[in-house]
């Protein structure tokens, strides 16, 4: 079955808004809330809430630089869900950020499709 066109996409995505905000900060530590909001497709207020939550859980560290905040991602921390807790968030951030920079480049670490169940 062929993928649907952009106009017929379902209202959900595989990554959460938290993951999208984290990716934006990973790619640009100086990104402003007003820059992140349209990229993620959420309001500035929602970005502020997500940044506070990510900082509160230790996934982001905030440093005040003049009148602005500079964030750094603690990529060595694990995913929160028990199914992925064994993996560091750096894996996702590195993969997605690399694909954004080189969208046409095939994935070197791509695994063949599994045809049998474990």
Phi and psi restraints in degrees (range 20) as a CNS / XPLOR table:
assign (resid 1 and name C) (resid 2 and name N)
       (resid 2 and name CA) (resid 2 and name C) 1.0 -76.7 20.0 2
assign (resid 2 and name N) (resid 2 and name CA)
       (resid 2 and name C) (resid 3 and name N) 1.0 146.7 20.0 2
assign (resid 2 and name C) (resid 3 and name N)
       (resid 3 and name CA) (resid 3 and name C) 1.0 -63.5 20.0 2
assign (resid 3 and name N) (resid 3 and name CA)
       (resid 3 and name C) (resid 4 and name N) 1.0 151.4 20.0 2
assign (resid 3 and name C) (resid 4 and name N)
       (resid 4 and name CA) (resid 4 and name C) 1.0 -73.4 20.0 2
assign (resid 4 and name N) (resid 4 and name CA)
       (resid 4 and name C) (resid 5 and name N) 1.0 155.6 20.0 2
assign (resid 4 and name C) (resid 5 and name N)
       (resid 5 and name CA) (resid 5 and name C) 1.0 -69.7 20.0 2
assign (resid 5 and name N) (resid 5 and name CA)
       (resid 5 and name C) (resid 6 and name N) 1.0 164.0 20.0 2
assign (resid 5 and name C) (resid 6 and name N)
       (resid 6 and name CA) (resid 6 and name C) 1.0 -55.8 20.0 2
assign (resid 6 and name N) (resid 6 and name CA)
       (resid 6 and name C) (resid 7 and name N) 1.0 -36.1 20.0 2
assign (resid 6 and name C) (resid 7 and name N)
       (resid 7 and name CA) (resid 7 and name C) 1.0 -71.8 20.0 2
assign (resid 7 and name N) (resid 7 and name CA)
       (resid 7 and name C) (resid 8 and name N) 1.0 -17.7 20.0 2
assign (resid 7 and name C) (resid 8 and name N)
       (resid 8 and name CA) (resid 8 and name C) 1.0 -108.5 20.0 2
assign (resid 8 and name N) (resid 8 and name CA)
       (resid 8 and name C) (resid 9 and name N) 1.0 17.1 20.0 2
assign (resid 8 and name C) (resid 9 and name N)
       (resid 9 and name CA) (resid 9 and name C) 1.0 -68.2 20.0 2
assign (resid 9 and name N) (resid 9 and name CA)
       (resid 9 and name C) (resid 10 and name N) 1.0 147.7 20.0 2
assign (resid 9 and name C) (resid 10 and name N)
       (resid 10 and name CA) (resid 10 and name C) 1.0 -69.0 20.0 2
assign (resid 10 and name N) (resid 10 and name CA)
       (resid 10 and name C) (resid 11 and name N) 1.0 162.9 20.0 2
assign (resid 10 and name C) (resid 11 and name N)
       (resid 11 and name CA) (resid 11 and name C) 1.0 -77.8 20.0 2
assign (resid 11 and name N) (resid 11 and name CA)
       (resid 11 and name C) (resid 12 and name N) 1.0 9.8 20.0 2
assign (resid 11 and name C) (resid 12 and name N)
       (resid 12 and name CA) (resid 12 and name C) 1.0 -118.4 20.0 2
assign (resid 12 and name N) (resid 12 and name CA)
       (resid 12 and name C) (resid 13 and name N) 1.0 162.3 20.0 2
assign (resid 12 and name C) (resid 13 and name N)
       (resid 13 and name CA) (resid 13 and name C) 1.0 -133.7 20.0 2
assign (resid 13 and name N) (resid 13 and name CA)
       (resid 13 and name C) (resid 14 and name N) 1.0 165.7 20.0 2
assign (resid 13 and name C) (resid 14 and name N)
       (resid 14 and name CA) (resid 14 and name C) 1.0 -75.2 20.0 2
assign (resid 14 and name N) (resid 14 and name CA)
       (resid 14 and name C) (resid 15 and name N) 1.0 -28.9 20.0 2
assign (resid 14 and name C) (resid 15 and name N)
       (resid 15 and name CA) (resid 15 and name C) 1.0 -104.6 20.0 2
assign (resid 15 and name N) (resid 15 and name CA)
       (resid 15 and name C) (resid 16 and name N) 1.0 145.0 20.0 2
assign (resid 15 and name C) (resid 16 and name N)
       (resid 16 and name CA) (resid 16 and name C) 1.0 -79.5 20.0 2
assign (resid 16 and name N) (resid 16 and name CA)
       (resid 16 and name C) (resid 17 and name N) 1.0 168.6 20.0 2
assign (resid 16 and name C) (resid 17 and name N)
       (resid 17 and name CA) (resid 17 and name C) 1.0 -62.5 20.0 2
assign (resid 17 and name N) (resid 17 and name CA)
       (resid 17 and name C) (resid 18 and name N) 1.0 -33.4 20.0 2
assign (resid 17 and name C) (resid 18 and name N)
       (resid 18 and name CA) (resid 18 and name C) 1.0 -60.7 20.0 2
assign (resid 18 and name N) (resid 18 and name CA)
       (resid 18 and name C) (resid 19 and name N) 1.0 -43.6 20.0 2
assign (resid 18 and name C) (resid 19 and name N)
       (resid 19 and name CA) (resid 19 and name C) 1.0 -65.2 20.0 2
assign (resid 19 and name N) (resid 19 and name CA)
       (resid 19 and name C) (resid 20 and name N) 1.0 -41.0 20.0 2
assign (resid 19 and name C) (resid 20 and name N)
       (resid 20 and name CA) (resid 20 and name C) 1.0 -64.1 20.0 2
assign (resid 20 and name N) (resid 20 and name CA)
       (resid 20 and name C) (resid 21 and name N) 1.0 -43.3 20.0 2
assign (resid 20 and name C) (resid 21 and name N)
       (resid 21 and name CA) (resid 21 and name C) 1.0 -64.1 20.0 2
assign (resid 21 and name N) (resid 21 and name CA)
       (resid 21 and name C) (resid 22 and name N) 1.0 -43.6 20.0 2
assign (resid 21 and name C) (resid 22 and name N)
       (resid 22 and name CA) (resid 22 and name C) 1.0 -60.1 20.0 2
assign (resid 22 and name N) (resid 22 and name CA)
       (resid 22 and name C) (resid 23 and name N) 1.0 -41.8 20.0 2
assign (resid 22 and name C) (resid 23 and name N)
       (resid 23 and name CA) (resid 23 and name C) 1.0 -62.9 20.0 2
assign (resid 23 and name N) (resid 23 and name CA)
       (resid 23 and name C) (resid 24 and name N) 1.0 -41.2 20.0 2
assign (resid 23 and name C) (resid 24 and name N)
       (resid 24 and name CA) (resid 24 and name C) 1.0 -61.9 20.0 2
assign (resid 24 and name N) (resid 24 and name CA)
       (resid 24 and name C) (resid 25 and name N) 1.0 -42.8 20.0 2
assign (resid 24 and name C) (resid 25 and name N)
       (resid 25 and name CA) (resid 25 and name C) 1.0 -68.9 20.0 2
assign (resid 25 and name N) (resid 25 and name CA)
       (resid 25 and name C) (resid 26 and name N) 1.0 -38.6 20.0 2
assign (resid 25 and name C) (resid 26 and name N)
       (resid 26 and name CA) (resid 26 and name C) 1.0 -59.0 20.0 2
assign (resid 26 and name N) (resid 26 and name CA)
       (resid 26 and name C) (resid 27 and name N) 1.0 -40.7 20.0 2
assign (resid 26 and name C) (resid 27 and name N)
       (resid 27 and name CA) (resid 27 and name C) 1.0 -79.8 20.0 2
assign (resid 27 and name N) (resid 27 and name CA)
       (resid 27 and name C) (resid 28 and name N) 1.0 -26.6 20.0 2
assign (resid 27 and name C) (resid 28 and name N)
       (resid 28 and name CA) (resid 28 and name C) 1.0 -150.9 20.0 2
assign (resid 28 and name N) (resid 28 and name CA)
       (resid 28 and name C) (resid 29 and name N) 1.0 97.6 20.0 2
assign (resid 28 and name C) (resid 29 and name N)
       (resid 29 and name CA) (resid 29 and name C) 1.0 -63.3 20.0 2
assign (resid 29 and name N) (resid 29 and name CA)
       (resid 29 and name C) (resid 30 and name N) 1.0 -20.6 20.0 2
assign (resid 29 and name C) (resid 30 and name N)
       (resid 30 and name CA) (resid 30 and name C) 1.0 -94.9 20.0 2
assign (resid 30 and name N) (resid 30 and name CA)
       (resid 30 and name C) (resid 31 and name N) 1.0 6.1 20.0 2
assign (resid 30 and name C) (resid 31 and name N)
       (resid 31 and name CA) (resid 31 and name C) 1.0 -59.5 20.0 2
assign (resid 31 and name N) (resid 31 and name CA)
       (resid 31 and name C) (resid 32 and name N) 1.0 136.2 20.0 2
assign (resid 31 and name C) (resid 32 and name N)
       (resid 32 and name CA) (resid 32 and name C) 1.0 -90.8 20.0 2
assign (resid 32 and name N) (resid 32 and name CA)
       (resid 32 and name C) (resid 33 and name N) 1.0 157.8 20.0 2
assign (resid 32 and name C) (resid 33 and name N)
       (resid 33 and name CA) (resid 33 and name C) 1.0 -54.1 20.0 2
assign (resid 33 and name N) (resid 33 and name CA)
       (resid 33 and name C) (resid 34 and name N) 1.0 -41.8 20.0 2
assign (resid 33 and name C) (resid 34 and name N)
       (resid 34 and name CA) (resid 34 and name C) 1.0 -68.0 20.0 2
assign (resid 34 and name N) (resid 34 and name CA)
       (resid 34 and name C) (resid 35 and name N) 1.0 -20.4 20.0 2
assign (resid 34 and name C) (resid 35 and name N)
       (resid 35 and name CA) (resid 35 and name C) 1.0 -84.2 20.0 2
assign (resid 35 and name N) (resid 35 and name CA)
       (resid 35 and name C) (resid 36 and name N) 1.0 -36.6 20.0 2
assign (resid 35 and name C) (resid 36 and name N)
       (resid 36 and name CA) (resid 36 and name C) 1.0 -72.5 20.0 2
assign (resid 36 and name N) (resid 36 and name CA)
       (resid 36 and name C) (resid 37 and name N) 1.0 -42.4 20.0 2
assign (resid 36 and name C) (resid 37 and name N)
       (resid 37 and name CA) (resid 37 and name C) 1.0 -52.2 20.0 2
assign (resid 37 and name N) (resid 37 and name CA)
       (resid 37 and name C) (resid 38 and name N) 1.0 -51.8 20.0 2
assign (resid 37 and name C) (resid 38 and name N)
       (resid 38 and name CA) (resid 38 and name C) 1.0 -69.1 20.0 2
assign (resid 38 and name N) (resid 38 and name CA)
       (resid 38 and name C) (resid 39 and name N) 1.0 -30.5 20.0 2
assign (resid 38 and name C) (resid 39 and name N)
       (resid 39 and name CA) (resid 39 and name C) 1.0 -64.2 20.0 2
assign (resid 39 and name N) (resid 39 and name CA)
       (resid 39 and name C) (resid 40 and name N) 1.0 -41.9 20.0 2
assign (resid 39 and name C) (resid 40 and name N)
       (resid 40 and name CA) (resid 40 and name C) 1.0 -82.3 20.0 2
assign (resid 40 and name N) (resid 40 and name CA)
       (resid 40 and name C) (resid 41 and name N) 1.0 -27.0 20.0 2
assign (resid 40 and name C) (resid 41 and name N)
       (resid 41 and name CA) (resid 41 and name C) 1.0 87.1 20.0 2
assign (resid 41 and name N) (resid 41 and name CA)
       (resid 41 and name C) (resid 42 and name N) 1.0 31.7 20.0 2
assign (resid 41 and name C) (resid 42 and name N)
       (resid 42 and name CA) (resid 42 and name C) 1.0 -131.3 20.0 2
assign (resid 42 and name N) (resid 42 and name CA)
       (resid 42 and name C) (resid 43 and name N) 1.0 172.8 20.0 2
assign (resid 42 and name C) (resid 43 and name N)
       (resid 43 and name CA) (resid 43 and name C) 1.0 -76.8 20.0 2
assign (resid 43 and name N) (resid 43 and name CA)
       (resid 43 and name C) (resid 44 and name N) 1.0 161.8 20.0 2
assign (resid 43 and name C) (resid 44 and name N)
       (resid 44 and name CA) (resid 44 and name C) 1.0 -61.9 20.0 2
assign (resid 44 and name N) (resid 44 and name CA)
       (resid 44 and name C) (resid 45 and name N) 1.0 -37.9 20.0 2
assign (resid 44 and name C) (resid 45 and name N)
       (resid 45 and name CA) (resid 45 and name C) 1.0 -62.6 20.0 2
assign (resid 45 and name N) (resid 45 and name CA)
       (resid 45 and name C) (resid 46 and name N) 1.0 -39.8 20.0 2
assign (resid 45 and name C) (resid 46 and name N)
       (resid 46 and name CA) (resid 46 and name C) 1.0 -66.1 20.0 2
assign (resid 46 and name N) (resid 46 and name CA)
       (resid 46 and name C) (resid 47 and name N) 1.0 -38.4 20.0 2
assign (resid 46 and name C) (resid 47 and name N)
       (resid 47 and name CA) (resid 47 and name C) 1.0 -62.9 20.0 2
assign (resid 47 and name N) (resid 47 and name CA)
       (resid 47 and name C) (resid 48 and name N) 1.0 -44.5 20.0 2
assign (resid 47 and name C) (resid 48 and name N)
       (resid 48 and name CA) (resid 48 and name C) 1.0 -59.3 20.0 2
assign (resid 48 and name N) (resid 48 and name CA)
       (resid 48 and name C) (resid 49 and name N) 1.0 -43.3 20.0 2
assign (resid 48 and name C) (resid 49 and name N)
       (resid 49 and name CA) (resid 49 and name C) 1.0 -62.7 20.0 2
assign (resid 49 and name N) (resid 49 and name CA)
       (resid 49 and name C) (resid 50 and name N) 1.0 -45.5 20.0 2
assign (resid 49 and name C) (resid 50 and name N)
       (resid 50 and name CA) (resid 50 and name C) 1.0 -64.3 20.0 2
assign (resid 50 and name N) (resid 50 and name CA)
       (resid 50 and name C) (resid 51 and name N) 1.0 -42.5 20.0 2
assign (resid 50 and name C) (resid 51 and name N)
       (resid 51 and name CA) (resid 51 and name C) 1.0 -59.9 20.0 2
assign (resid 51 and name N) (resid 51 and name CA)
       (resid 51 and name C) (resid 52 and name N) 1.0 -43.3 20.0 2
assign (resid 51 and name C) (resid 52 and name N)
       (resid 52 and name CA) (resid 52 and name C) 1.0 -61.3 20.0 2
assign (resid 52 and name N) (resid 52 and name CA)
       (resid 52 and name C) (resid 53 and name N) 1.0 -43.5 20.0 2
assign (resid 52 and name C) (resid 53 and name N)
       (resid 53 and name CA) (resid 53 and name C) 1.0 -65.2 20.0 2
assign (resid 53 and name N) (resid 53 and name CA)
       (resid 53 and name C) (resid 54 and name N) 1.0 -44.6 20.0 2
assign (resid 53 and name C) (resid 54 and name N)
       (resid 54 and name CA) (resid 54 and name C) 1.0 -64.5 20.0 2
assign (resid 54 and name N) (resid 54 and name CA)
       (resid 54 and name C) (resid 55 and name N) 1.0 -38.3 20.0 2
assign (resid 54 and name C) (resid 55 and name N)
       (resid 55 and name CA) (resid 55 and name C) 1.0 -68.1 20.0 2
assign (resid 55 and name N) (resid 55 and name CA)
       (resid 55 and name C) (resid 56 and name N) 1.0 -42.3 20.0 2
assign (resid 55 and name C) (resid 56 and name N)
       (resid 56 and name CA) (resid 56 and name C) 1.0 -60.6 20.0 2
assign (resid 56 and name N) (resid 56 and name CA)
       (resid 56 and name C) (resid 57 and name N) 1.0 -33.0 20.0 2
assign (resid 56 and name C) (resid 57 and name N)
       (resid 57 and name CA) (resid 57 and name C) 1.0 -89.0 20.0 2
assign (resid 57 and name N) (resid 57 and name CA)
       (resid 57 and name C) (resid 58 and name N) 1.0 -1.8 20.0 2
assign (resid 57 and name C) (resid 58 and name N)
       (resid 58 and name CA) (resid 58 and name C) 1.0 89.2 20.0 2
assign (resid 58 and name N) (resid 58 and name CA)
       (resid 58 and name C) (resid 59 and name N) 1.0 4.2 20.0 2
assign (resid 58 and name C) (resid 59 and name N)
       (resid 59 and name CA) (resid 59 and name C) 1.0 -79.0 20.0 2
assign (resid 59 and name N) (resid 59 and name CA)
       (resid 59 and name C) (resid 60 and name N) 1.0 -20.7 20.0 2
assign (resid 59 and name C) (resid 60 and name N)
       (resid 60 and name CA) (resid 60 and name C) 1.0 -126.2 20.0 2
assign (resid 60 and name N) (resid 60 and name CA)
       (resid 60 and name C) (resid 61 and name N) 1.0 147.1 20.0 2
assign (resid 60 and name C) (resid 61 and name N)
       (resid 61 and name CA) (resid 61 and name C) 1.0 -118.5 20.0 2
assign (resid 61 and name N) (resid 61 and name CA)
       (resid 61 and name C) (resid 62 and name N) 1.0 133.3 20.0 2
assign (resid 61 and name C) (resid 62 and name N)
       (resid 62 and name CA) (resid 62 and name C) 1.0 -107.5 20.0 2
assign (resid 62 and name N) (resid 62 and name CA)
       (resid 62 and name C) (resid 63 and name N) 1.0 136.2 20.0 2
assign (resid 62 and name C) (resid 63 and name N)
       (resid 63 and name CA) (resid 63 and name C) 1.0 -128.1 20.0 2
assign (resid 63 and name N) (resid 63 and name CA)
       (resid 63 and name C) (resid 64 and name N) 1.0 130.8 20.0 2
assign (resid 63 and name C) (resid 64 and name N)
       (resid 64 and name CA) (resid 64 and name C) 1.0 -82.3 20.0 2
assign (resid 64 and name N) (resid 64 and name CA)
       (resid 64 and name C) (resid 65 and name N) 1.0 124.9 20.0 2
assign (resid 64 and name C) (resid 65 and name N)
       (resid 65 and name CA) (resid 65 and name C) 1.0 -126.2 20.0 2
assign (resid 65 and name N) (resid 65 and name CA)
       (resid 65 and name C) (resid 66 and name N) 1.0 100.7 20.0 2
assign (resid 65 and name C) (resid 66 and name N)
       (resid 66 and name CA) (resid 66 and name C) 1.0 65.2 20.0 2
assign (resid 66 and name N) (resid 66 and name CA)
       (resid 66 and name C) (resid 67 and name N) 1.0 -122.5 20.0 2
assign (resid 66 and name C) (resid 67 and name N)
       (resid 67 and name CA) (resid 67 and name C) 1.0 -96.7 20.0 2
assign (resid 67 and name N) (resid 67 and name CA)
       (resid 67 and name C) (resid 68 and name N) 1.0 2.7 20.0 2
assign (resid 67 and name C) (resid 68 and name N)
       (resid 68 and name CA) (resid 68 and name C) 1.0 -117.0 20.0 2
assign (resid 68 and name N) (resid 68 and name CA)
       (resid 68 and name C) (resid 69 and name N) 1.0 163.3 20.0 2
assign (resid 68 and name C) (resid 69 and name N)
       (resid 69 and name CA) (resid 69 and name C) 1.0 -102.9 20.0 2
assign (resid 69 and name N) (resid 69 and name CA)
       (resid 69 and name C) (resid 70 and name N) 1.0 142.3 20.0 2
assign (resid 69 and name C) (resid 70 and name N)
       (resid 70 and name CA) (resid 70 and name C) 1.0 -120.1 20.0 2
assign (resid 70 and name N) (resid 70 and name CA)
       (resid 70 and name C) (resid 71 and name N) 1.0 127.7 20.0 2
assign (resid 70 and name C) (resid 71 and name N)
       (resid 71 and name CA) (resid 71 and name C) 1.0 -108.9 20.0 2
assign (resid 71 and name N) (resid 71 and name CA)
       (resid 71 and name C) (resid 72 and name N) 1.0 146.1 20.0 2
assign (resid 71 and name C) (resid 72 and name N)
       (resid 72 and name CA) (resid 72 and name C) 1.0 -126.4 20.0 2
assign (resid 72 and name N) (resid 72 and name CA)
       (resid 72 and name C) (resid 73 and name N) 1.0 138.9 20.0 2
assign (resid 72 and name C) (resid 73 and name N)
       (resid 73 and name CA) (resid 73 and name C) 1.0 -89.5 20.0 2
assign (resid 73 and name N) (resid 73 and name CA)
       (resid 73 and name C) (resid 74 and name N) 1.0 133.7 20.0 2
assign (resid 73 and name C) (resid 74 and name N)
       (resid 74 and name CA) (resid 74 and name C) 1.0 -92.0 20.0 2
assign (resid 74 and name N) (resid 74 and name CA)
       (resid 74 and name C) (resid 75 and name N) 1.0 79.4 20.0 2
assign (resid 74 and name C) (resid 75 and name N)
       (resid 75 and name CA) (resid 75 and name C) 1.0 -70.5 20.0 2
assign (resid 75 and name N) (resid 75 and name CA)
       (resid 75 and name C) (resid 76 and name N) 1.0 -11.4 20.0 2
assign (resid 75 and name C) (resid 76 and name N)
       (resid 76 and name CA) (resid 76 and name C) 1.0 -79.3 20.0 2
assign (resid 76 and name N) (resid 76 and name CA)
       (resid 76 and name C) (resid 77 and name N) 1.0 -9.2 20.0 2
assign (resid 76 and name C) (resid 77 and name N)
       (resid 77 and name CA) (resid 77 and name C) 1.0 -76.2 20.0 2
assign (resid 77 and name N) (resid 77 and name CA)
       (resid 77 and name C) (resid 78 and name N) 1.0 153.4 20.0 2
assign (resid 77 and name C) (resid 78 and name N)
       (resid 78 and name CA) (resid 78 and name C) 1.0 -81.5 20.0 2
assign (resid 78 and name N) (resid 78 and name CA)
       (resid 78 and name C) (resid 79 and name N) 1.0 164.2 20.0 2
assign (resid 78 and name C) (resid 79 and name N)
       (resid 79 and name CA) (resid 79 and name C) 1.0 -62.6 20.0 2
assign (resid 79 and name N) (resid 79 and name CA)
       (resid 79 and name C) (resid 80 and name N) 1.0 157.8 20.0 2
assign (resid 79 and name C) (resid 80 and name N)
       (resid 80 and name CA) (resid 80 and name C) 1.0 -84.8 20.0 2
assign (resid 80 and name N) (resid 80 and name CA)
       (resid 80 and name C) (resid 81 and name N) 1.0 -32.2 20.0 2
assign (resid 80 and name C) (resid 81 and name N)
       (resid 81 and name CA) (resid 81 and name C) 1.0 -74.4 20.0 2
assign (resid 81 and name N) (resid 81 and name CA)
       (resid 81 and name C) (resid 82 and name N) 1.0 139.6 20.0 2
assign (resid 81 and name C) (resid 82 and name N)
       (resid 82 and name CA) (resid 82 and name C) 1.0 -56.3 20.0 2
assign (resid 82 and name N) (resid 82 and name CA)
       (resid 82 and name C) (resid 83 and name N) 1.0 -30.5 20.0 2
assign (resid 82 and name C) (resid 83 and name N)
       (resid 83 and name CA) (resid 83 and name C) 1.0 -68.9 20.0 2
assign (resid 83 and name N) (resid 83 and name CA)
       (resid 83 and name C) (resid 84 and name N) 1.0 -27.6 20.0 2
assign (resid 83 and name C) (resid 84 and name N)
       (resid 84 and name CA) (resid 84 and name C) 1.0 -113.6 20.0 2
assign (resid 84 and name N) (resid 84 and name CA)
       (resid 84 and name C) (resid 85 and name N) 1.0 3.4 20.0 2
assign (resid 84 and name C) (resid 85 and name N)
       (resid 85 and name CA) (resid 85 and name C) 1.0 -57.1 20.0 2
assign (resid 85 and name N) (resid 85 and name CA)
       (resid 85 and name C) (resid 86 and name N) 1.0 -22.3 20.0 2
assign (resid 85 and name C) (resid 86 and name N)
       (resid 86 and name CA) (resid 86 and name C) 1.0 -75.3 20.0 2
assign (resid 86 and name N) (resid 86 and name CA)
       (resid 86 and name C) (resid 87 and name N) 1.0 -9.4 20.0 2
assign (resid 86 and name C) (resid 87 and name N)
       (resid 87 and name CA) (resid 87 and name C) 1.0 -113.0 20.0 2
assign (resid 87 and name N) (resid 87 and name CA)
       (resid 87 and name C) (resid 88 and name N) 1.0 144.7 20.0 2
assign (resid 87 and name C) (resid 88 and name N)
       (resid 88 and name CA) (resid 88 and name C) 1.0 -82.0 20.0 2
assign (resid 88 and name N) (resid 88 and name CA)
       (resid 88 and name C) (resid 89 and name N) 1.0 149.9 20.0 2
assign (resid 88 and name C) (resid 89 and name N)
       (resid 89 and name CA) (resid 89 and name C) 1.0 -67.6 20.0 2
assign (resid 89 and name N) (resid 89 and name CA)
       (resid 89 and name C) (resid 90 and name N) 1.0 -17.3 20.0 2
assign (resid 89 and name C) (resid 90 and name N)
       (resid 90 and name CA) (resid 90 and name C) 1.0 -57.5 20.0 2
assign (resid 90 and name N) (resid 90 and name CA)
       (resid 90 and name C) (resid 91 and name N) 1.0 -31.8 20.0 2
assign (resid 90 and name C) (resid 91 and name N)
       (resid 91 and name CA) (resid 91 and name C) 1.0 -59.8 20.0 2
assign (resid 91 and name N) (resid 91 and name CA)
       (resid 91 and name C) (resid 92 and name N) 1.0 -50.1 20.0 2
assign (resid 91 and name C) (resid 92 and name N)
       (resid 92 and name CA) (resid 92 and name C) 1.0 -66.8 20.0 2
assign (resid 92 and name N) (resid 92 and name CA)
       (resid 92 and name C) (resid 93 and name N) 1.0 -47.3 20.0 2
assign (resid 92 and name C) (resid 93 and name N)
       (resid 93 and name CA) (resid 93 and name C) 1.0 -60.5 20.0 2
assign (resid 93 and name N) (resid 93 and name CA)
       (resid 93 and name C) (resid 94 and name N) 1.0 -44.9 20.0 2
assign (resid 93 and name C) (resid 94 and name N)
       (resid 94 and name CA) (resid 94 and name C) 1.0 -65.0 20.0 2
assign (resid 94 and name N) (resid 94 and name CA)
       (resid 94 and name C) (resid 95 and name N) 1.0 -44.2 20.0 2
assign (resid 94 and name C) (resid 95 and name N)
       (resid 95 and name CA) (resid 95 and name C) 1.0 -62.0 20.0 2
assign (resid 95 and name N) (resid 95 and name CA)
       (resid 95 and name C) (resid 96 and name N) 1.0 -52.3 20.0 2
assign (resid 95 and name C) (resid 96 and name N)
       (resid 96 and name CA) (resid 96 and name C) 1.0 -69.2 20.0 2
assign (resid 96 and name N) (resid 96 and name CA)
       (resid 96 and name C) (resid 97 and name N) 1.0 -41.8 20.0 2
assign (resid 96 and name C) (resid 97 and name N)
       (resid 97 and name CA) (resid 97 and name C) 1.0 -63.4 20.0 2
assign (resid 97 and name N) (resid 97 and name CA)
       (resid 97 and name C) (resid 98 and name N) 1.0 -39.9 20.0 2
assign (resid 97 and name C) (resid 98 and name N)
       (resid 98 and name CA) (resid 98 and name C) 1.0 -64.6 20.0 2
assign (resid 98 and name N) (resid 98 and name CA)
       (resid 98 and name C) (resid 99 and name N) 1.0 -39.6 20.0 2
assign (resid 98 and name C) (resid 99 and name N)
       (resid 99 and name CA) (resid 99 and name C) 1.0 -67.2 20.0 2
assign (resid 99 and name N) (resid 99 and name CA)
       (resid 99 and name C) (resid 100 and name N) 1.0 -33.4 20.0 2
assign (resid 99 and name C) (resid 100 and name N)
       (resid 100 and name CA) (resid 100 and name C) 1.0 -66.9 20.0 2
assign (resid 100 and name N) (resid 100 and name CA)
       (resid 100 and name C) (resid 101 and name N) 1.0 -38.1 20.0 2
assign (resid 100 and name C) (resid 101 and name N)
       (resid 101 and name CA) (resid 101 and name C) 1.0 -74.8 20.0 2
assign (resid 101 and name N) (resid 101 and name CA)
       (resid 101 and name C) (resid 102 and name N) 1.0 -33.1 20.0 2
assign (resid 101 and name C) (resid 102 and name N)
       (resid 102 and name CA) (resid 102 and name C) 1.0 -130.3 20.0 2
assign (resid 102 and name N) (resid 102 and name CA)
       (resid 102 and name C) (resid 103 and name N) 1.0 69.3 20.0 2
assign (resid 102 and name C) (resid 103 and name N)
       (resid 103 and name CA) (resid 103 and name C) 1.0 -63.1 20.0 2
assign (resid 103 and name N) (resid 103 and name CA)
       (resid 103 and name C) (resid 104 and name N) 1.0 -27.3 20.0 2
assign (resid 103 and name C) (resid 104 and name N)
       (resid 104 and name CA) (resid 104 and name C) 1.0 -89.0 20.0 2
assign (resid 104 and name N) (resid 104 and name CA)
       (resid 104 and name C) (resid 105 and name N) 1.0 -9.7 20.0 2
assign (resid 104 and name C) (resid 105 and name N)
       (resid 105 and name CA) (resid 105 and name C) 1.0 -79.4 20.0 2
assign (resid 105 and name N) (resid 105 and name CA)
       (resid 105 and name C) (resid 106 and name N) 1.0 124.3 20.0 2
assign (resid 105 and name C) (resid 106 and name N)
       (resid 106 and name CA) (resid 106 and name C) 1.0 -66.3 20.0 2
assign (resid 106 and name N) (resid 106 and name CA)
       (resid 106 and name C) (resid 107 and name N) 1.0 148.6 20.0 2
assign (resid 106 and name C) (resid 107 and name N)
       (resid 107 and name CA) (resid 107 and name C) 1.0 -71.6 20.0 2
assign (resid 107 and name N) (resid 107 and name CA)
       (resid 107 and name C) (resid 108 and name N) 1.0 123.1 20.0 2
assign (resid 107 and name C) (resid 108 and name N)
       (resid 108 and name CA) (resid 108 and name C) 1.0 -71.8 20.0 2
assign (resid 108 and name N) (resid 108 and name CA)
       (resid 108 and name C) (resid 109 and name N) 1.0 -29.6 20.0 2
assign (resid 108 and name C) (resid 109 and name N)
       (resid 109 and name CA) (resid 109 and name C) 1.0 -96.2 20.0 2
assign (resid 109 and name N) (resid 109 and name CA)
       (resid 109 and name C) (resid 110 and name N) 1.0 13.6 20.0 2
assign (resid 109 and name C) (resid 110 and name N)
       (resid 110 and name CA) (resid 110 and name C) 1.0 -66.0 20.0 2
assign (resid 110 and name N) (resid 110 and name CA)
       (resid 110 and name C) (resid 111 and name N) 1.0 133.2 20.0 2
assign (resid 110 and name C) (resid 111 and name N)
       (resid 111 and name CA) (resid 111 and name C) 1.0 -95.0 20.0 2
assign (resid 111 and name N) (resid 111 and name CA)
       (resid 111 and name C) (resid 112 and name N) 1.0 150.4 20.0 2
assign (resid 111 and name C) (resid 112 and name N)
       (resid 112 and name CA) (resid 112 and name C) 1.0 -67.2 20.0 2
assign (resid 112 and name N) (resid 112 and name CA)
       (resid 112 and name C) (resid 113 and name N) 1.0 153.1 20.0 2
assign (resid 112 and name C) (resid 113 and name N)
       (resid 113 and name CA) (resid 113 and name C) 1.0 -61.9 20.0 2
assign (resid 113 and name N) (resid 113 and name CA)
       (resid 113 and name C) (resid 114 and name N) 1.0 140.1 20.0 2
assign (resid 113 and name C) (resid 114 and name N)
       (resid 114 and name CA) (resid 114 and name C) 1.0 -80.2 20.0 2
assign (resid 114 and name N) (resid 114 and name CA)
       (resid 114 and name C) (resid 115 and name N) 1.0 133.5 20.0 2
assign (resid 114 and name C) (resid 115 and name N)
       (resid 115 and name CA) (resid 115 and name C) 1.0 -111.5 20.0 2
assign (resid 115 and name N) (resid 115 and name CA)
       (resid 115 and name C) (resid 116 and name N) 1.0 -7.0 20.0 2
assign (resid 115 and name C) (resid 116 and name N)
       (resid 116 and name CA) (resid 116 and name C) 1.0 -131.6 20.0 2
assign (resid 116 and name N) (resid 116 and name CA)
       (resid 116 and name C) (resid 117 and name N) 1.0 154.9 20.0 2
assign (resid 116 and name C) (resid 117 and name N)
       (resid 117 and name CA) (resid 117 and name C) 1.0 -91.9 20.0 2
assign (resid 117 and name N) (resid 117 and name CA)
       (resid 117 and name C) (resid 118 and name N) 1.0 144.9 20.0 2
